[in-house]
Amino acid sequence: MKIKKKKTDKIKYLWYTLAIASLVVFLLILLNAVLDLGLKLRQYKIVDIPVFEYLFYLFIVLVLIFGIIRPIVIIVKSPSLAIITVDDQLSRSAIQTYKKVAKNIVKNNELSYDENVLLTSYKNNDELLINLNYVFEKTVRKQLNSIIINNAKIVMISTAICQSSKFDFTTVFAVNLKMIKEMVQKCGFRPSMKNLSKLTVKVFTTALIADGLDNLTLSDVMPKSTMDMIGNVPMLGKVLDGVIDGAANALLTIRIGCVARRYLYSDGNVVTKEEIRKNAYKETLLLMPQVLAATVGFFPKRMVKFFSGANKNGGELDGEPA
């Protein structure tokens, strides 16, 4: 048993190390991109002072504090607890943690009057645990899907519009971190540190993939006949390139959200890594159509506006005179 525990501890600390390394590498990549753009802004001066460069650095510091550091602090400071796994014998510290979780759920969720009463006016500890399970299953779990869909939509729209690999990298990392923070706040507790470390590594690798996806074009996924047809419409190919890039990043964000949700559900239960992976893939495929439906109204309006404008200016669409 001691040997097995030592092996488990080694794996746990390995994940801690990988998570810290991921954060450090992310900050270094971000610093490199910031300094590169800052140097370009240095040439724009007011009375020989590079005001725009300084304002840009100030903006980045604020983004770093409120977009990266603050979410990490909120996540780490949240209590760690598997809400659906309750032992017959609970320690005083465990009960205190459950009470803190109940307060967090009341604070961060729009609960009905009856649900508020269940989490604030219980008679004993056993009733508290029963009430927590009830509110968690009835209300909290349903809100997690909305968080995943909303953040995937943000990633899809932002990375589709701005064709910059560094922007995609930073946006995907920050939005995924924001999504995990919101899920933790809704649940009132966080995954274990080991699972949080795994999530950090997954978020970082997802951001790296987003960086690489910036080079993905329609020709990589569409047959030549379709490309020839699209080529007849001005700028359509470039617009669709952005949409594909955004959709791919949204898909990755959904998967991160599904894995985070599974960790929140399963901490304290016997759920294997393979089960988490399979369920994450299934749930990703189920949620992606909802993300596409939520964003479908965003792109067509702009495409119609663009092409109608081109048509008024004497352009030709599909070979017909304007």
N, C-alpha and C positions, 0 to 999 in steps of 0.2 A: 504493500500500500504506500509506503514512504517513497519507493522508487517511482510509482505512478504519479504521486503528488509532485515530486521534483520535476518530472517530465512536463506535467501540466503547468507548473510555475514557469518553466523555461519558455513554453509556447506563449504563455500570457505575456511575459516580459518582451518576447520577440515582437508581438503585436504592438506593445507600447512603443518600442524602439522604432518600428516601421511608421507608426502614426506620427511621432515627433519628427522623424526624418522627412515625411511627406509634407508636413507643415513648413519645415525649414526650406525645403526645395521650392515649395510654392512661393514663399516669401522672396527667395532669391530670384526666381523667374519674374515675379511681379516687380521687384526692385530694378532689374535689368530693363524691363519694358518702360518703367516710369522714368528712369534716368535717360533712356534713349529719346523718349518724347520730350522730356524736359530740356534736353540740349537743343532740340529743334525749335522749342519755344523761346530759347534764350535770345534769339536774334530780334525778337519783337520787344522793344524797350520803350519806356516812357521816362524821359529825362535821364537817360543812360542807366536806368534801373530795369532789370528784366522782370517786370511786374507779373506778366502772364505766367512766367515759369514759376514764380513763388506762389501765385494763386493756385496753380496746378498741383504743386506739392502739398499745399494746405488741403486741397480737395481730396487728394489721395490719402492723406493722414486721417481725415474724417471718415472716409470710406473704410479704411483699415480698422479704425476704432469701432465704428457702428456696424460695419458689414462683416467683419471677421472676428475681432477680439470679443466684442460684446456677446454675439451668439455662442461662442465657445464657452465663455464664463457662465452664461445662463444654463447651458447644457450640463456642464461639469458640476455646477452647484445644485442641480436638481437631485432629489433623492433617487437612489437605485432600488427598484422593487419590482418583483413579478406579481402583479396584482391578482392574477387568477390562480395563484398557487399559495394555499394557506395551510400551515401546519396546525395540528391540534394544540401544541404547546408553543406559545409565542412569547418571546422575551419582551421586556419593557421597551427596549430600544426599537424593536420591530413594530410594536404598537404605536410608538411615537412617530415612526416613519409613515405608517399608514394614515395617521391623523394629518401629517403634513401633506401627504398625497391628496387627501380629501379636500384640504384647504386650497391646494393648487388647482384642483379640478373645478371647484366652485369659483375661484378667481378668474380662470382662463377660459371658461365655457359659458355659453348661454343656456343655462339649465332652466327647466320649469320650476315653479314654486315647490311642487312636491319633491322634486329631485334635490333642490336646495335643502329642504327640511331633512331628507334622508341622510345627507352628508354633514349636517350641522347639529341635529337634535336626536342623536342615537342614545339608547339606554346603556349599552355596554359594548365591549370590544367585539364580541361575536356579531352583534347587530351591525356595527360599523363595517366589518369585512363583507357581510352579506350585501349591505347597501352599496358599498364600493363596487362589488361585482355587478350588481344590477345596473347602476348608472353607467359604468364602463361599457357594458355590453349593449345597453339600450341607446346611449347617446354618443359617448366619446368615440367609439370605434367607427361610427358612421361619418364623423367629421374628418377623419384622417384621409379618406379618399379625396375629399374636396381640397385639402391642403396639397396633396400630391398633384392633382389635376391643375390647380391654379399655378403652382410653381413650374410645372412642366410647360404650361402655356407661356409663362414669362420667358423661360429659356428658349422656347421655339421662336417666339416673335423677335426677341432681342438678337439672337444669333443669326436669324434669317435676314434681318435688316442690315446689320453691321458685318460686312465681310472682312473681318480682321481676326486672325488666329489668336493673337494675344488677348483681344477683347473676349473672344469665345472662351478661352481658357479661364480668365478671371471671372467672367459672368457665371459660367457653369459651376465653378467652385463655390462662389459666394451664394448663389441661389440654392444650391444643394445644401449648403450649411444652414441657410435660412430655413429651408424646408424641414430639416431635422430638428432645429430649434423649435419651430412651431408645433411639430408633432409631439415633442417632449413636453411643451407647455400644455397642450391639450390633454395629454395623458396624466400629467401631474408627476411623472417620474421619468427617468432616463434608462436606457439599456445599461448593462454592466460595463465597466471600463474596458474590458476585453472586447466586447462587441462594439463599443464606441470607437476603439482603436481600429477595428476592422472597417467600420463605416468611414473613418477618416481616410484610410488607405484607398477604399473604393471611390470616395469622392475625388481624391487626387488623381487616380488613374482615369476616372471618367473625364476630368478636366483635360488631361493629356490627350485622351481620345478626341475630345472636342476640338483641341488644337489641331490635330491631324485631319479631322473631317473638313476643315476649311478648304482643303484641296479637292474634296469630293465634287464631281461635276455630273451633269445629266448623262454624259457619254459613258460614265462608269456603270450606270444602272439601266440605261435605255437602249433599245436596239437602234441600228443605223437608220431604218426607215422612219422611226418616230422622230429621231434627231433632225432628219431632213425636213420633216413637216414643221417642227418647231422652229427651225432656222428661217422659215418664210415669214415668221412674225417678229417684228423688231423688238429686241430687248426681252422677249419672252423666255429665252433660254437662261439668261442671267437671273431673272426673277425666280424661275423654277429651281435653279442651282441653290439660291438662298433658302427656298422653301424646303428642299431636300436636306440641306445642312441643318436647318432648324428642327425638322422632324426627327432626324437622327439624334440630335442632342436631347430633344424632349423624351425620346424613347429611353435614353440612358438615365435621364433624371427620374422617370417613372420607376425604373428598376431600382435605383437607389432608395426611393421612397418606399417601395414594396419590401425591400430587405430591411430597412429601418423599422417598418411596421411589424414585420415578422419577429424581429429582435425584441420589440416592446411586448409582443404577445407571448413570446416563448421563454423569456428569461425565467429561469427556475423550473422550466419543464424539460423533459427529455425530447428535444427536437434536434435532429441531426443536421449537419451542414448541407447534406444532399437534399433534404426535405425543404430547407429554407430556399435553396437555389431553384428547385423545381417550382415551388409556389411563387417565387418572385417572377419567374418567366411567365407563368400562367396569368398572374395578376397584371403584369406589364401589358400583355396582349389584350386583356380585357379593358384596361384603362386608356390605352392609346387612342382608340376611336373617339372617346369622350374628349380627349385633348384636341384632336383634329376638329371635332364638331365645335368646340369652344373657340377655336382660332380661325375657322373657315370664313367667318364674316370679316376678318381683319384684312386678309390678303386680296380677295377678289375685289373689294371696293376700291382699293388702291390701284389694282391692275386695270380695272374698268376705267377709272379716272385717268390713268396714264395713257391707255390706248385710245380713249375717246378724245383726249387732248391731242394726241398725235394725228388722229383722224381729221380733227378740225383744222390742223395746221397743214393739211394737204398731203398727209401720208397715205399709204395704201395698206389695206389689211386683206389678206387672202386673195390678192390679185384684183380686187375691186377698186375702182377709183373713188376717191373721197368725195 
